[in-house]
Amino acid sequence: MNYRGLPSGTLTFLFTDIEGSTKLLNALGTDRFHEVLATHTQTLRAAFAAGTEVRIDGDALFLVFDSAAAAIRATAAAQRALASTEFPHEAVVRVRMGMHTGQGTPASREAGADYVGIDVHRAARIANIAHGGQVLVSGATATLAGQDLGVGIALRDLGEHRLKDLAQPERVYQLVIAGLPNDFPPVRSLDRTPNNFPTQVTTFIGRAPEIRDGLRLLDSTRLLTLTGPGGTGKTRLSLQLAAEAATSFPDGAFWVPLAPISDPELVPSTIAHALGVHIGGKEDPLERVLEHVRGKRMLLVLDNFEQILPAASSVSALLGSGPDLKVIASSRAPLRVSGEQEFPVPPLELPDPERLPSLDVLAQSDAVKLFIERARAVKPDFMVTAENAAAVAEICYRLDGLPLALELAAARVKLLSPQAMLPRLKKGLDLLASTSPDRVDRQRTLRGAVAWSYDLLDDGLKRLFARGGVFVNGAMLEQIEVVCGPASESAGRARGAGAPGKRSAALAGPRRARARQHALRSRARDLQSECRCCVPPRLRALALLAGPRLSARRIGLGGARARSHGR
């Protein structure tokens, strides 16, 4: 039994909130709104007596029911009660409701949560696409309820709709309640906005702070660039941000995959293809795209921009075509155009392997959640236990919470337990490899992600990178000058990597970058093996003698100098 006595097993999750509550608050003022809110909450609680109240947050309620039919009858009673209630100050209150049935697992007191699981999020997504006064039901709930709906209640099939989690479409039904309005505008699903977002075959895990901050930044800027090293999940986050914001762009939200191209001149035609704009034989692709987007309220997601940075001028031209076009870009380097808002993407939240919490709390860490979810894709019965919890936490910590690294490691659970995997990871990252045909080459290994960044460096930075790799524990500035060249020259190259591009191969990034540093140094050693002339033997020997002495002037991959360039 969990500490709050919440039910578990197959449950129907119900979410409700007042449509336009912020507008109502502004119109009534705080004191009057609280009177209205009290009446609203009292009315709903009376109607939902058959369920269990999980959480109330302002005007939003979260409840669970043991029976899908009971949940449907309760929401119908609630809407009837709301329609007959005279609210204070003649306020008009319309409540939207959504439900989904699935597995519910209550969390422990220490976890600081109520329920965990994707089915809870699914119910919330369904509620989010409803209108005030409308009750939406998932296909699972409708099937389980069967014909036991109650007097004057029916289900209307609204068809399949894509929710903002970008998963497979969900069949949605509307509750038709006799005596109440039953005609509503189209639901607020992704299908309401023209888009070409790819369906995701895996669930989106965590990132709640990044979604919140990203949407806030997108609201106040027209070019939001998600930056970070390879493997941090920039593409997935940019798509999720676009999905969350899509309904604000009635003329469409479109994903433009740029990874397959390396010629900046091809960017306008690639955008045109994503928008469905036909380019005639002698027509200028950029002009045709500008003509198409001019005057439209539209969102573009330019994914993987780092290898075509000279094409940033095309982005400037797009932004100049009108005030209602916005762009989300993902890139290992910022575009450096006027009006750009950079948004560094951090690794996933990590547990502390030295202070292991309870299993429930450990499972709330975003990095652990991702590891468990992807591990279950290859081993359905995988779970974190007392026996493997320490190994799972250490794996996530050792891999810095990098989504790509965690997914590659989780795929090995089919053959290796976490306890068996951990010693192999301590020896190197060669274990992190995938043969999945749907992964591009740069995402099949962590080394591949580093190699993609390395290939984008100019010759001078490549030479600096290769020589810097001989310092295993960092070094003093004087030692680096001998191995890598004069300080002025090295500093200039570092600034070239950091200022205009923040090249992720040249800099190690955030403070906890163990896996990335390991991959970077492995790549540098590979280069030294391929070309011994990069670092003469005498200088290599000097580097090996350089100890990990601390100094304000000490720099190195992942050292103080590198961190000063990050955020």
C-alpha positions, 0 to 999 in steps of 0.5 A: 500500500502506498503512503496516500492510499491511492489505488493501483492497477488498471485505472481511468485517469481524469484531468479537468481545468477551466477554459480561459481561467487566466482571462477570467482571473484578469476580468474578475480580480483575485478575490472574486475569482477565488469565490468562483473557483471555490464554487467550481471546485465544490461542484466538481468534488460532489460529482466526482465522489465515486473517484479518488482525488489525486491532486488539485492545482488551482482550477485543475483537478486530477482524479482516478476511477476504478471503472471507466464507465464510472468515470464517464458517468461522473464527468457527465454528472459534473458537466450537468451540475456546472451547467445548472450552477449560478456562479458568483459575479455572473461568471461563465465557467466552462470546464474541459475534461479528458480521460484515458485508461491504463496502468497506474503505479502510485509513487512513494512519499520520498518520490514526491509524486503521485502516479508514474507512467505514460498513461497518466501523461496520455490522459493529460494530453487528451484533456489539453485538446478539449474545449470548455464544456467538452469531455473527451475519452480515449479509445481504451476508455471507450472500449472498457466502458462498453454500453454501460454509460448511463441514461442520456449519455452516448459516445461520438467517434471523432476519429484518430488524432495526433497528440502533442507527444508525437506518438501514434494517433489516438482514437478520440471520442466525445461524450454526448450528454443529453440536454447540454451543448454537444457541438464544438469546434475541431479538437485542438490536436496537431491535426488542426495545424498543417504540419509534417512532424514525423511520428515518433516510435519511442516516448519523449522522456522528461525535459519538463524544465526545457519545454517550459523555458523553451516555450517562454523563449519562443514566445519572445523571440523569432529565432530559437537555436537549440545548441549542444554537443552531439547526443544531447537530444536537440532534435527530439527536443526541438520537435517537441517544442514545435509540437507544443507550440503548433496550435499558435501557428495556423498556417502550419509548423514544418520540420526541415531535416538538414542533416542529409545535405552539406552544401549551404546552397541547397538549404532553400530548396530543402525548405521548399520541399518540406513546405511543398513549394514547387520550384520551376527550372529557372526559379530561385528557390529562396525567392519562391520560399520567401513568396510562400511564407510572406504574411503567414503565421508559420513555424519552421524547425531547421534541424541539424544546421551545424554543417551548413552554417553559411546558409544562416543568411537564408534564415535571416532572409526568411525572418525578414519576410514578415513578423509572423514567421518563427524558426526553431533551429537545432545545431551544434553551433549557433547561427550568429544572426541578428535576433537569435536566442541561443538555448543550450540543451543540458544533459538529462537530470542525473541521480547521485550514485554516491547517495542512492535514494529509494527505488521510487525516487531513483526512477523519477530521474529523467536519465534513469527513466530514459534508460528503463524505457529503452531497456524495456524495448529489448527486454520487456520485463526489465526493472530497477531492483535493489540488486541493479539500482547502484549499477543503473545509477552509475551507468547514467552518471558515467554517461553524463545523462546524454540521451544518445549514450543512454539509449545505446547502453540500454539496448545492451540490456538484452545481453548484459545486466547493468552490473555486467555492463558497468565494468565494460563502460569503465574500460571504454565506450566501444560498447556503445554501438548500435546496428539499428538500420533506422539510425544514421551513422553519426548516431550509431556510436558515441564516437560517431557523434564526435567524429561528425563534429570533428569533421566540421572543424577547420584544419587548424582546429583539427590539429589543436584537437589532435595534439590536445588529446595527449593530455589525459589529466589536463595540463599547465598552460606552459606545457600546452604551449609546447605541445600545441603551439604558442598561447596566442595561436592556441587561444585564437583557435579556441576563440574560433571554436567558441565564439563563432561556432562553439564547436562541440568537438573542440570544447567539452561543454558542461561540467559533468562531461565524463562520457564526452571527454572520454569520447573526445580523447579517444578520437584524439588518440585515434588521430594520433595513431593515424598520423604520428606527425601530429605530436612528435614523440618528444612532445608526447612524452612531455605531455605524459609527464604533465601531472594533474596540478591545479592552477588558475592557468590550467586548461584542458578538455573539460577544464576551466577554460572550456567551461567558461565558454559554456552556459 
